[in-house]
Amino acid sequence: MNCSLCNGACADADLAPLLTPELAWLWQALAAAADRRGDESLTGGPAITVTVPADPAQRAAAAGLIDGRPLQPGRSRRVSLEELATAVATRGPLLTPGAVAAHACNRRLATKARSRAEQNASSDRIRTQLESSAADSPSHVRELVGPATVFDRLRSLGWITRLLNTPTPAELLDQALQVVARLPPPGERIDRRLLVPGNPHALDAGPLPALVLALTGSSGTPVRSGWAHLGVDCDDLLGGLIVTGITPRGWRIPSGATFTLPPRELANIAWEPSPAVGAWVFITENPSVLAAASNRALTQETLVTPRVICTAGTPSQLECEAVGALSNAGWRIAVRADFDQAGLAHMRALLAAAPAAVPWRMRAADYLAAAPEGTGTLHLKESDAPWDTDLVPVMLEHSVPVYEEDLLPRLLDDIAGGAPGAFLA
């Protein structure tokens, strides 16, 4: 059975004469060198420099192991690893200076370097697996994956480390690559539940679907949009928009009721026309705003029925397009989200899909009105808020997110008044 300290190099060795207290200084110096070099045997290579101890007993104990002139206390001495290896081998046929040092220090040597080497070897295996599989894929899959850049891209996203920390990295990567190979060519579509034969729910959640999206360059988009870009249809009954005060054309909904429009209903949606020229619909990120507006309408007399649509977080492309379709029915659209990196991304997506929409209390003055205080850190670019060039600098100066709830009284006043603050008479 191999020794856990030296991997069996101590077999049939007489270590006792080498592990005396008087020799501990020498083995400690060798152990430190082994860790630095990543060499747990130390049988060759550049000589190691040690400091000779002042204790005569310690110098005498090492005299038989370090050849040459007498050891001078406090002086540096170069120790030949080849000569030291020959000396310790007289105590055991497999014994090495590193093995003796490991037993003297009661620990395995060069563990960090060995771990790095093992991790590098595992990374190389992943790279080979990626490149080989991608090269054998259909042309449309090769274009998605990019065999020449996929490894570096996954590494920049943290996926190589994440893979190596799983129990079976090669197996997980192989599963993901098999899914990618089944993706349809452009112009065709497939149900996501058919991508893993025999397991229709394999891509519902977890590392496998996330890895598939990362492999195909779709991990930076909302999940449903990422799959849609790949020609994959997801369940269209879950998610969608939360709505109050406005309905799709032809629907009958009780006044003041709140309901959800799932993706199936949002596809090619047509909204009921605006009841008056210039009527507004308010788009919000957080359900708390919609709930507060509805509650206020139930308990207080308001001038206008609250018309609010909530994306409940990151809006998909389909949801953004459904918001944009409000303009076709004559509605004016006010959009907003949290003042953070994700919220600004939501705003850009909504404004791109609804060019006629206006930002609703999403300017630098609105951010400052919330008196932002805290210790958060924002990571933003100047281009993150194209609707107000002053917003990002102000947010970076305070470096704290501001949430819709922080502006709730003002938002509720706007909704009750029927128009964003800047448009109220």
N, C-alpha and C positions, 0 to 999 in steps of 0.2 A: 504494500500500500504506500503511495507517494506521501511524502512529508508535506504538510500544508505550508511550511516555512520556506523550504528550498526545493520542492518538487522532486524529492527523492535523492538529491545529491549527497545526503548524509548517510545513505545506506552502507552498512558494514563499516562505519567510520568510528574512530575513537576520538570523540570531541572533547572529552574532559580536560586534557592538557591545554587545549586551546581556549577554553572558556573560563579561565581564571579571572578574578577581579583585576589583576595586574595588567591584563591585555584588553580590558574593556575599551580603553581610549583608542586603540588601533582599530578595533572592529567598528566602533562608532563613526570614526572618520571614513572607513570604507563604506559603511551603510549610507552615509550622506552622499558620497561620490556615486554609489550605485543608483540612488534616487535621481541625482542630477543627470546622469548619463542614460538612464533607462536600461541599465545593464545589470541584471541581478546575479550574474556569475562572476564577473570581474576577473577573467582569466587572461585578458590581454588588453591592448590599447595603451594610450598614454599613461605614463607613470602618475601616481597620485601623491600630492604633497600633504604631509602631515606635520604637526608641531610636536616635537619630542617633549615628553613630560619631565618635570623636575624630579619626580620620585625615582630614586635609584632602582627600586624593585620593579617598577613599571618598565624602565629602560632595559633592565636585565632580562625581563620576560620576553621582550621583543627582539633581543639580540639574535636569537636563533632563527627568526623569521625575516629580518631585514639585514641583508648582507652589506658588506662594505665597512667603511671606517666606523669607529665607535660613535654611538648616539650621544649628541651634545644637548644638555637640557635647554629648553626654550628655543632651540634652533629648528628651522624647517628642514625637512628631509624628504627626498623623492623616493617613493617606494615603487619598484618595478613589479607590475602585476604578474608578469610571466615567472619571475623568480619566486614571488610569494605563492603562486599557484603550485609550483613545484614543491615548495616547502610544506604546504598544507596537504598535498596529495599523499605524503608519507603516512598520514593519519587515516586515509580512506581513499579507495580507488576512484571514486566519483567526486570527491570533496573539492570544493572551489573556495577561493577567498570570500566570494559573495555568500555562499552557503553558510560559512562559519559566521560571517557578520550577521546574517539573518537570525541564526540561533542565539548569538550573543545579545542581540537587540530584541529578540522574541517577536519578530514581525517579518512579513514578506517584504522584500525590497522592490523598488522600482514599480510600485503598483500604479502610480499615475501615468507613467510612460507606457506601461503595458496596456492600461485601459485606453489611452489615446491610440495606441497602435491597433488594438482590437476594434475601436470605434472607426478608425480610418479604413480598416479592412472591411468592416461591415458596410461603410458608406460606399466603398468601391464596388461591393457586391450589388448594392442597390443601383448604383450607376449602370453597371453592366446589365442588370435585369431590365432597367428602364430602356436603355438604348437598344437592346436586343429585341424587346417586345415591340417598341415603337417602330423599329425598322421593318418588322413583319406585319404591321397593321395596314388596313386599307388606306388609300391615299387621303381620303377626307379625314381619317383619324390622325394620320401623320401630321396633317396641317393643323389640327387642333392641338396636338400634344407638343409638336416641335422637338423632335429627338435631339437636336443639337443643343437646345437650351433648357430642356425640361428639368434636368437635375439641378442646375443652378437656380432655376426659378423656384423649385420646391424647397431648396435649401434656404433661399431668401425669405420664404414664407414660414420657415421653421418646421417644415414637414419632414425633413430628413431626421432631425432630432426626435420629432414626435414618433416617427416610424420606428426608430431604434429603441425607443422606450416601450414599445408594445411587445407582448410575449412572442409573437411570431411575425416579425416585420416582412419577411419574404412572402408569407402567405397572404397577409393583408394587401400588400402591393400587387400580388398576382390576381387577387379577387378584383381589385380596382381596375387593373389593366384589362381583365376579361370584360368588365362592364363597358369600359371605354371602347373596346373592339366591337361591341354590339351596337354602338350608337349609329343612328341612321344617316345616310348621305343627305346632303342638302336637298330640300324639297320634300323629304319624307319625314314621317313622325312615328314615334313608338310610345306606348304606355310605359311609364316608369316601372310598373309592377312586373313587366315582362323581361326586364334587363338582367335579372338573376333567376334563371330557371329553377323552379321548385321552391322559391322563397320570395313571394310577392312583396313582403314587407322589409326586405333586406336594406332598401334604400330610404326607408322612412326617416331614420335618424342614426346618429353614431358616426364613428370615424370613416366608415366605408363611403357613404355618399359625399362626405366632406372631401375625402381624398380624390374621388372621381372629379368633383368640380375643380379642385386644385390642379389636377393633371391636365384638364382641358382649358385652363386659364379663366375659369368662371367663378372663382372663389371670392372675388371682390364685389360681386353683385348680389342682390337679394336672391335667396335660394330658388324661389319659384321662377324668377326671371332667368337665373343661370340655367336651369333645366330647360326652360322654353327656348333659350338660345341654342341649345344642343339638339333641338327637335324632339324633346322628351315631354310628354304630357303628364302632369301630376294630378292628383285628386283635385277636382274643381269644386268641391262642396265645402271645403274648410277655408277659413280665412276670409279675406275680402274687406269691405268697407262697412263701418257702423254709421247708420244714417238716422236723422230725425228731421222732420219738417219738409222733406222733398221726396218724391217717389219716381220710379221709372214710369214711363208712359203707359197708361191703361191700368196701373195698379190701384187698388183701393186699400188704404192703410188708415186705421183710426187716427184722428187728429192727436198730435203730441206723442204718438207711439214711436219707440226706437226699435230698429230692426237691422239685421245684417244682410248685406248683399254679397253672396259668395262669388268666387271667380266665374262660375258658370253663368250667373246672371249679369256679370259685368261685361262679358264678351259682347261686343256690338251693342252696348246699352244705348237706349234713347230715353232721355229724361222728359218728365212733364214740363211743358213750357213755363217760362216765368210768368207769374200772374200780372206783373207790371213792369214797365220799362225801368231798368236800373236796379232790379231786385238782386240781393246778394245771397250767396251761399258761402259759409265759412268752413274752411278746411283746417283741421287740427290734427296734431300727432297723437295726443293723449286722450283716452276715454274720459278722464276726470273733467276735462273742459266740457265735453258734450253732456255728461251727467249733470254737472253744475248748472249748465244753461237750461236743461230740461226741468230740473228741480225748481229753478228760479221761476220758470214760466208757470209751473203748477201752483206756486205759493204767492206770486205777485202778479199784478197786472202789467203786461208788457205791451209795447206798441206793435211789435211784430212777432209772429210765430217764429221761434228759433229754428233756423235752418243750418244744421251743422252736419258735416261729414268727417268722421274720424278714421285715420289710416291705421290706428293702433300700432304704431311703430313704423318700421321701414316699409314704404309703399312699393309694391311690385310695379313693373311696367304696365301691366293690365290695369291696375288700380289708378296709376297716373293718367293713363289714357281715358279711363272712365271719368276722372275729374275734368280732364280737358273737354270731354263731350258735353259738359254743362253749358259751354259757350254756344253750342249748336242749338240749344233750347232757349237762348236769350238770357241766361243767367250771368251775372257778374260774379267773379270768383276771387275770394280773399284766402290766401294760403299762408300757413305759418307752421313752425315746429320749435323744438327746444333750441336754445343757443348753445350748441356744442357741435363737435365734428360731425356726428351722425345727423343732427338736425339740419345743419347747413347742406349736407348731401341730399337730404329729403327735399329741401327747398329747391335745389338745382334741378332735381328730377321732376318735380311737380311743375316748375316754371317752364321747363323744356317741353313737357307734354301739354301744358295749358298756357300758350304764349300770351293770352289775353288776361291771365290772372295777375293780381297785384300782391306784393308782400304785405302781410298784415302784422303790424307792430313787430317788424323784424329788422329794424334799423338800429344804428349805433345809439341813438337817443333812447330807444325802447330798452336796449340792453342796460344802459346806465341807469334808467329809471328804476330798475329792480335793485339798485344798490348792491352790486355783486361783491360778496366777501367770501373768503374761504382759502383753502390751500390746494385746490385742484390745479391740474396742469392741462392746458389745451395745446394741441398740435395742429396748427392750421397753416394754410398757404394763402397768399394775398388773393388768389383767384377763387377762393372758396365761397365768397359772397359777392357775386358780380352785380347784384342789385343795389349794393351800397358799399362803395370803396372805403368808407370810414369804419365799417363794422369790424372787419378782421383786426386791424391795428388796435382798436379799443378792446376787443376781447383778449388779444394777446397781452395787452398792458395789464389787465386784471387777472388773466389766466384762470378764470373760474367759469364754469358753465352756469347758465341761467335757464331755468325750466319754465314751461308754460304755467305751472301752478304759481310761480313767483309773480306772474302778471295777471292772475285770474280775475281780480275785480275789474281791471280795465277791459279784459277780453269779454267778460259777461256784459259790461255796459255796451260794448260795440254790438254784440249779438242781439241784445234787447232793443237797441236803437235801430237795428236793421242795416248797419253799414260800418266798415272799418273807421277808426277814429278820425282819420284824415278826411273822410268823405261825409262825416255827419254834419248836418246843417247847424 
